[in-house]
Amino acid sequence: MGEWIKETSFKLVASQGNLVLQCNCRGKILEVQKVSTRFNIKYFTNERRVSYENGKLFDFHGLTVLKGEQASSQITEMLSSMISEVGEDLSSVSREAGIPVIVAITSIEDLGKLYLDERRYLDFSTTYLEYDLGREYLKDRPGFASERRFKLTIHVQGRGLKTVHWLESGRGEVYASPDSVNWGQDIGEFRRILGEFRPTSQAFQEIREYMNAFVSP
């Protein structure tokens, strides 16, 4: 269980008008939710428990409330070290396992500027992104065996692509959906949808190349 606490986990879910970011890094926990133009940031460490919303910073340990420029300056200062650490850890996993990281690092750096626009984490033809780095218990193993994994889901023009990458064993799974609702492990359908996907941003070009590696000879 100790390794779960030490490892960085990172989840980003983006769709039009909605954004969720959840991260656990080196004992620090960050939760962000945005609906329309309103967003909330929750940040927890051993020493701090704060929430930032609508230009107000609530400190639940010190029982204080800051507003306006003072609040935004304080929360960005609090988050600065974690943002740097998350970027370092994601880059390390990318070097070791080859996972795409541009979209994730862009989102965490944007958060450091309190700039949250879900459109920056979607491509021209992409309506949904779910980026999920974490650890799971293995149902087919006895006891409490677990493995770190990376799940990636995108919806492209009404259709869906999903990959699951088990980072320690190197196992990979691909799923495709003709309607982003009903999913199956159809490699042919996966190839067809991916083949018609023409991303314009560097982040989604990286994602496409990563997904393509699952079905390349």
N, C-alpha and C positions, 0 to 999 in steps of 0.2 A: 504493500500500500504506500510505503514511503516514496517509491519512485513516481507514483501518480502525482504526489504533491510537488516534487522537484521538477518534473517535466513541464515544458510549456504546452498548454493546450490552447487552441485558437479556433473560434467558429465565427464565420461571417455569413450572414444571410441578407441578400439584397434583392429587392423587387421595386417596381415603380411605387414611390410614396412610402416605402417601408425599409427599415434597416435595423438589423440586430447584430451586435458584436459582443462576443463573450470571450474572455481570455483569463487564463491562470498562468502566471509566470513568476517563478522564483519566490513563491509564497505570497504574491500579490494577486488580487482578483479584481477584474474590471468587467462591468456589464453596461452596455449601451443599448438604448432602444430609441428609435426615431419613427414617428408616425406623422406623415405630412410634413409640416415645418417645425414640429415640437420634438425635442429630444431630452432624454434623461441619461445622466452618467452616474453610475455607482462605483465607488472605488474603496477597496478594503485591504488593509494590511494589519499586522499585529498592533501597530500604533494608531492607525487611523480608520475611520469609518465615515465616509462622506458621500453626499449626493449633490449633484449639480443639475438644476433644472430651471428654465425660464430666467436665466441670469442671476440665480440665487444659489449660494453654496451653503449647504447644511452640514455642520460638523457634529456628528452624534456622540463623539467622545468629549469634545470640548464644549458642547452645547452652545455653539455660536452660529450666527447666520451672517454671511457677507453678501453684498449685492453689487451689481454693475461691474465696472472695470476691476474693482478689488476682488470680486468673486472669480471672474474669468482669469485674472492673473494668477490667483492662488491655485486654481484647479490645474492650469497648464503647468505650473511649477511642480505640483504634486505628481503629475503624470509623466513628466519628462524622463525620469530615470527608467520607468517601466517601459515606455515606448522604445527607448534605445535598446533595452534588454530583449524585448519581444522581437525587434528587428534582427538582432544578433542571433537569437535562437532559431528563428525561422530560416535565416540564411544558412545556418549550420545544418539544419535538417535537409534543406534543398541541396546542399553540397553532397551530403551523405546518401540521400535517397532519390534525388532528382525531382522533387515535387515543385510545382510552380509557386512563386512567392510574390510576384510583382503586385498583384491585386491586393494581397493581404498586407504587405508592407505599406502600400499606398494608403490603405484605409487607416492603419494605426498611426501613420505620420499625419494624415489629415485630422485625426482626432486630437493630436497634440496641438493643432491650431484651432481646435473647436470648429472645424469646418467639416460638416457631415452632409454629403450629397450622394445618395445612393446611385445616381446616374454615372458617377465616376467608377463604379464597380460593376457596371454592365456595359455590354457592347451594343453597337447599332441594332443588331438583330436579336440580342439576348434580353429576355424579359425577367430572368430569375437566375440567381447564383447562390449556391450553398457550398461553402468552403469549410471543411471540418477536420481539423487535426486533433486527435485525441487517442485514448487507450480504451480498449474494451476487454471484458472477460470473454474467454473462448468457450462457447457452449459445447464444443465437441471434445473438450479436454477435461480431465478430472480436476477436482479442487478449485483453486482460484487462479488458474493460469490466465494470463492476459497478454495482449500484444498491442503495440502502438500501430495505429492505422490512420490513413488519410482518405476521406471521402470527398468527392467533388461531383456536384450536380449542376447542370446548366439547362435552361429551357431556350431553345432556338426556334423562333417562328412557329410556336405551338407544339414543337416536338422536344423530347428530352434525351439527354445523355448523362450517364452516371458511371463513375469509376470508383472502385474501392481498392486501395493499395495497402497491403499488410507489410509494414516497413521492415520488420525483423526477419520474416520468412521470405519476403519478396513475392508473395502470392498476389495475384491481381484478379479483379472481377470487373466485367463490363455489363451495363444494362442500357437498354434503349426503350423509348416510348414514342409511339406515333402521335400521342395526344397529351403528353406530360402528366398522365394520370395512371395509365396501365403500363406496367413495366415488365420486361422480360429479358433474359440473357441471350439475346439474338445478336450474334456478332455481325451478321450480314446487315441487319437494320442499323446497328451502331455505325458501321462503316459508311452506309448510305447517308445517314444524317450528318455525320462528321464531314464527309466528303463535300457536302453542300454548304457547310459552314465556312464563311469567308470573313473572319474577324478583321476589324480595322485598327484596333488598339494593340499596343505591344503586350499588354497584360493578357489579352485573350488570344493573341497569337502564341504566346507561351503556353496557355492552357490547351489550345488545339494541338500543338506539338506533343505535349505531355499525354493527352488522351490518345493520340494517334499511335504512340509507342506501344499501347496495350494491344493493338490489333495489327501491328506491322510484323512481317516475317522475321 
